[in-house]
Amino acid sequence: MSVPFRRSVHAEWIKLRSLRSTWYTLACLFVAGLGITALAMNAAGQDYPGEQPWDPTGRSLTSYIVAQLIIGVLGILVVTGEYATGQIRTSVLATPRRHRLLAAKVVVAVAVAVVAGQVLMFAAFLLGQAVLAAQNVPHAALGDPGVLSAVTGGGLYLAAIALLAAALGTIMRATAGALATLVGIVFLVPALAGLFPSWLQSLFFYWPTLGASAVLKTVPDPDFPHPWLNLAGMCAGVAAVLVAAFAVFRRRDL
């Protein structure tokens, strides 16, 4: 008898919430994210008007740089946690249709990442603007042009990173390997972008920490004039990795 998909999702949610590492990771996400926001906005207020044009929204959302790594860890653990304990075999026996099992894990990972990412981005924005206001520095409100789009875009960006992390975890079956790959994709490759041949430079238009992250700004970036198109391109790349993850998970031995 086939297990309904909603039950598979519920089972994966129970597994995730029962792990201490899940709550430690989420706590780290908010402590680090809001801590960085407070420090960065205090420094920004003291340096004002050093940055021109002034973008208080983009400044308050810079914690995404660290948040994407932490939420990536969460996405990886959704999959690799069971490989580490050997529980993955039991899960496959309970849900023989492997694509359904992985889909349930992906749904749970994305749902948690969307909620956590959006809450973090809104909290970071409100905290950052409060810090600026306390220093009598021009600050933004959610109703200002482009602000709500930037804040919600930040949450969607973090969810995409979590989805990428879950796909990498599925392909590599090891937390360390998946995390190292994610760090390379998110941090290392963009840092070395200048070393690549000129004919490859156009690829960075869709690279996660470059073009897609431009959605978190309200001041247009001349290098990435269409940030939502960049984010869409990034999501397409993540979808391709996820398709590969489903193919690998379905065919190989556990």
Contacts in CASP RR format, 6 or more apart in sequence:
PFRMAT RR
TARGET T0000
AUTHOR 0000-0000-0000
METHOD contacts of the structure
MODEL  1
MSVPFRRSVHAEWIKLRSLRSTWYTLACLFVAGLGITALAMNAAGQDYPG
EQPWDPTGRSLTSYIVAQLIIGVLGILVVTGEYATGQIRTSVLATPRRHR
LLAAKVVVAVAVAVVAGQVLMFAAFLLGQAVLAAQNVPHAALGDPGVLSA
VTGGGLYLAAIALLAAALGTIMRATAGALATLVGIVFLVPALAGLFPSWL
QSLFFYWPTLGASAVLKTVPDPDFPHPWLNLAGMCAGVAAVLVAAFAVFR
RRDL
2 97 0 8 1.000
3 94 0 8 1.000
3 95 0 8 1.000
3 100 0 8 1.000
5 100 0 8 1.000
5 103 0 8 1.000
5 104 0 8 1.000
8 95 0 8 1.000
8 100 0 8 1.000
8 101 0 8 1.000
8 103 0 8 1.000
8 104 0 8 1.000
9 104 0 8 1.000
9 107 0 8 1.000
9 108 0 8 1.000
11 94 0 8 1.000
11 104 0 8 1.000
12 78 0 8 1.000
12 104 0 8 1.000
12 105 0 8 1.000
12 107 0 8 1.000
12 108 0 8 1.000
13 108 0 8 1.000
15 82 0 8 1.000
16 22 0 8 1.000
16 78 0 8 1.000
16 108 0 8 1.000
16 112 0 8 1.000
17 23 0 8 1.000
19 77 0 8 1.000
19 81 0 8 1.000
21 77 0 8 1.000
22 74 0 8 1.000
22 77 0 8 1.000
25 70 0 8 1.000
25 73 0 8 1.000
25 74 0 8 1.000
25 77 0 8 1.000
26 74 0 8 1.000
26 116 0 8 1.000
28 70 0 8 1.000
29 67 0 8 1.000
29 70 0 8 1.000
29 71 0 8 1.000
29 74 0 8 1.000
29 116 0 8 1.000
29 117 0 8 1.000
29 120 0 8 1.000
30 116 0 8 1.000
30 119 0 8 1.000
30 120 0 8 1.000
30 123 0 8 1.000
32 63 0 8 1.000
32 66 0 8 1.000
32 67 0 8 1.000
32 70 0 8 1.000
33 63 0 8 1.000
33 66 0 8 1.000
33 67 0 8 1.000
33 120 0 8 1.000
33 124 0 8 1.000
34 63 0 8 1.000
34 120 0 8 1.000
34 123 0 8 1.000
34 124 0 8 1.000
34 127 0 8 1.000
35 63 0 8 1.000
36 62 0 8 1.000
36 63 0 8 1.000
36 66 0 8 1.000
37 60 0 8 1.000
37 61 0 8 1.000
37 62 0 8 1.000
37 63 0 8 1.000
37 124 0 8 1.000
37 127 0 8 1.000
37 128 0 8 1.000
37 131 0 8 1.000
38 127 0 8 1.000
38 128 0 8 1.000
38 131 0 8 1.000
40 59 0 8 1.000
40 60 0 8 1.000
40 62 0 8 1.000
40 63 0 8 1.000
41 59 0 8 1.000
41 60 0 8 1.000
41 127 0 8 1.000
41 128 0 8 1.000
41 131 0 8 1.000
41 132 0 8 1.000
42 131 0 8 1.000
42 135 0 8 1.000
44 51 0 8 1.000
44 56 0 8 1.000
44 59 0 8 1.000
44 132 0 8 1.000
44 137 0 8 1.000
45 131 0 8 1.000
45 132 0 8 1.000
45 135 0 8 1.000
45 137 0 8 1.000
46 135 0 8 1.000
48 54 0 8 1.000
48 135 0 8 1.000
48 137 0 8 1.000
48 138 0 8 1.000
51 59 0 8 1.000
53 219 0 8 1.000
54 138 0 8 1.000
54 219 0 8 1.000
55 217 0 8 1.000
55 218 0 8 1.000
55 219 0 8 1.000
56 128 0 8 1.000
56 129 0 8 1.000
56 132 0 8 1.000
56 137 0 8 1.000
56 138 0 8 1.000
56 139 0 8 1.000
56 140 0 8 1.000
57 125 0 8 1.000
57 140 0 8 1.000
57 144 0 8 1.000
57 146 0 8 1.000
57 147 0 8 1.000
57 150 0 8 1.000
57 151 0 8 1.000
57 216 0 8 1.000
57 217 0 8 1.000
57 218 0 8 1.000
58 150 0 8 1.000
58 216 0 8 1.000
58 217 0 8 1.000
58 218 0 8 1.000
58 219 0 8 1.000
59 128 0 8 1.000
60 124 0 8 1.000
60 125 0 8 1.000
60 127 0 8 1.000
60 128 0 8 1.000
60 129 0 8 1.000
60 132 0 8 1.000
61 121 0 8 1.000
61 124 0 8 1.000
61 125 0 8 1.000
61 150 0 8 1.000
61 151 0 8 1.000
61 154 0 8 1.000
61 216 0 8 1.000
63 120 0 8 1.000
63 124 0 8 1.000
64 121 0 8 1.000
64 154 0 8 1.000
64 157 0 8 1.000
64 158 0 8 1.000
64 213 0 8 1.000
64 216 0 8 1.000
65 209 0 8 1.000
67 117 0 8 1.000
67 120 0 8 1.000
67 158 0 8 1.000
68 157 0 8 1.000
68 158 0 8 1.000
68 161 0 8 1.000
68 186 0 8 1.000
68 208 0 8 1.000
68 209 0 8 1.000
69 182 0 8 1.000
69 183 0 8 1.000
69 186 0 8 1.000
69 187 0 8 1.000
71 113 0 8 1.000
71 116 0 8 1.000
71 117 0 8 1.000
71 158 0 8 1.000
71 161 0 8 1.000
71 162 0 8 1.000
71 165 0 8 1.000
72 161 0 8 1.000
72 162 0 8 1.000
72 164 0 8 1.000
72 165 0 8 1.000
72 179 0 8 1.000
72 182 0 8 1.000
73 165 0 8 1.000
73 175 0 8 1.000
73 179 0 8 1.000
74 109 0 8 1.000
74 112 0 8 1.000
74 113 0 8 1.000
74 116 0 8 1.000
74 162 0 8 1.000
74 165 0 8 1.000
75 109 0 8 1.000
75 113 0 8 1.000
75 162 0 8 1.000
75 163 0 8 1.000
75 165 0 8 1.000
75 166 0 8 1.000
75 169 0 8 1.000
76 165 0 8 1.000
76 166 0 8 1.000
76 168 0 8 1.000
76 169 0 8 1.000
76 175 0 8 1.000
76 178 0 8 1.000
76 179 0 8 1.000
76 182 0 8 1.000
77 175 0 8 1.000
78 105 0 8 1.000
78 108 0 8 1.000
78 109 0 8 1.000
78 166 0 8 1.000
79 102 0 8 1.000
79 105 0 8 1.000
79 109 0 8 1.000
79 166 0 8 1.000
79 169 0 8 1.000
79 170 0 8 1.000
79 173 0 8 1.000
80 169 0 8 1.000
80 172 0 8 1.000
80 173 0 8 1.000
80 174 0 8 1.000
80 175 0 8 1.000
80 178 0 8 1.000
81 87 0 8 1.000
81 175 0 8 1.000
82 88 0 8 1.000
82 91 0 8 1.000
83 173 0 8 1.000
83 174 0 8 1.000
84 175 0 8 1.000
88 254 0 8 1.000
89 254 0 8 1.000
91 101 0 8 1.000
92 98 0 8 1.000
92 101 0 8 1.000
92 254 0 8 1.000
95 101 0 8 1.000
95 104 0 8 1.000
98 249 0 8 1.000
98 250 0 8 1.000
99 246 0 8 1.000
99 249 0 8 1.000
99 250 0 8 1.000
102 170 0 8 1.000
102 245 0 8 1.000
102 246 0 8 1.000
102 249 0 8 1.000
103 246 0 8 1.000
105 166 0 8 1.000
106 163 0 8 1.000
106 166 0 8 1.000
106 242 0 8 1.000
109 162 0 8 1.000
109 163 0 8 1.000
109 165 0 8 1.000
109 166 0 8 1.000
110 159 0 8 1.000
110 162 0 8 1.000
110 163 0 8 1.000
110 166 0 8 1.000
112 162 0 8 1.000
113 158 0 8 1.000
113 159 0 8 1.000
113 161 0 8 1.000
113 162 0 8 1.000
113 163 0 8 1.000
114 155 0 8 1.000
114 156 0 8 1.000
114 159 0 8 1.000
116 158 0 8 1.000
117 154 0 8 1.000
117 155 0 8 1.000
117 158 0 8 1.000
117 159 0 8 1.000
118 152 0 8 1.000
118 155 0 8 1.000
120 155 0 8 1.000
120 158 0 8 1.000
121 151 0 8 1.000
121 152 0 8 1.000
121 153 0 8 1.000
121 154 0 8 1.000
121 155 0 8 1.000
121 158 0 8 1.000
122 151 0 8 1.000
125 140 0 8 1.000
125 142 0 8 1.000
125 147 0 8 1.000
125 151 0 8 1.000
128 139 0 8 1.000
129 139 0 8 1.000
129 140 0 8 1.000
129 141 0 8 1.000
132 138 0 8 1.000
132 139 0 8 1.000
133 139 0 8 1.000
140 147 0 8 1.000
140 218 0 8 1.000
141 147 0 8 1.000
142 148 0 8 1.000
142 151 0 8 1.000
144 218 0 8 1.000
145 218 0 8 1.000
146 218 0 8 1.000
147 218 0 8 1.000
149 215 0 8 1.000
150 215 0 8 1.000
150 216 0 8 1.000
150 217 0 8 1.000
150 218 0 8 1.000
153 215 0 8 1.000
153 216 0 8 1.000
153 231 0 8 1.000
154 215 0 8 1.000
154 216 0 8 1.000
156 215 0 8 1.000
156 231 0 8 1.000
157 208 0 8 1.000
157 212 0 8 1.000
157 213 0 8 1.000
157 215 0 8 1.000
157 216 0 8 1.000
157 231 0 8 1.000
157 234 0 8 1.000
160 208 0 8 1.000
160 212 0 8 1.000
160 231 0 8 1.000
160 234 0 8 1.000
160 235 0 8 1.000
160 238 0 8 1.000
161 182 0 8 1.000
161 186 0 8 1.000
161 208 0 8 1.000
163 238 0 8 1.000
163 242 0 8 1.000
164 182 0 8 1.000
164 185 0 8 1.000
164 208 0 8 1.000
164 238 0 8 1.000
164 241 0 8 1.000
164 242 0 8 1.000
165 178 0 8 1.000
165 182 0 8 1.000
166 242 0 8 1.000
166 245 0 8 1.000
167 238 0 8 1.000
167 241 0 8 1.000
167 242 0 8 1.000
167 244 0 8 1.000
167 245 0 8 1.000
168 177 0 8 1.000
168 178 0 8 1.000
168 181 0 8 1.000
168 182 0 8 1.000
168 241 0 8 1.000
168 245 0 8 1.000
169 175 0 8 1.000
169 178 0 8 1.000
169 245 0 8 1.000
170 245 0 8 1.000
170 246 0 8 1.000
170 248 0 8 1.000
170 249 0 8 1.000
171 178 0 8 1.000
171 241 0 8 1.000
171 244 0 8 1.000
171 245 0 8 1.000
171 248 0 8 1.000
172 178 0 8 1.000
172 181 0 8 1.000
185 208 0 8 1.000
186 208 0 8 1.000
186 209 0 8 1.000
187 209 0 8 1.000
189 207 0 8 1.000
190 204 0 8 1.000
190 207 0 8 1.000
190 208 0 8 1.000
190 209 0 8 1.000
190 210 0 8 1.000
193 201 0 8 1.000
193 204 0 8 1.000
193 207 0 8 1.000
193 210 0 8 1.000
194 201 0 8 1.000
204 210 0 8 1.000
204 211 0 8 1.000
205 211 0 8 1.000
205 224 0 8 1.000
205 230 0 8 1.000
206 212 0 8 1.000
206 230 0 8 1.000
206 233 0 8 1.000
206 234 0 8 1.000
206 236 0 8 1.000
206 237 0 8 1.000
207 234 0 8 1.000
208 234 0 8 1.000
210 224 0 8 1.000
210 230 0 8 1.000
211 221 0 8 1.000
211 223 0 8 1.000
211 224 0 8 1.000
211 227 0 8 1.000
211 230 0 8 1.000
211 231 0 8 1.000
211 234 0 8 1.000
212 227 0 8 1.000
212 230 0 8 1.000
212 231 0 8 1.000
212 233 0 8 1.000
212 234 0 8 1.000
214 221 0 8 1.000
214 224 0 8 1.000
214 227 0 8 1.000
214 230 0 8 1.000
215 227 0 8 1.000
215 228 0 8 1.000
215 230 0 8 1.000
215 231 0 8 1.000
217 227 0 8 1.000
221 227 0 8 1.000
224 230 0 8 1.000
END
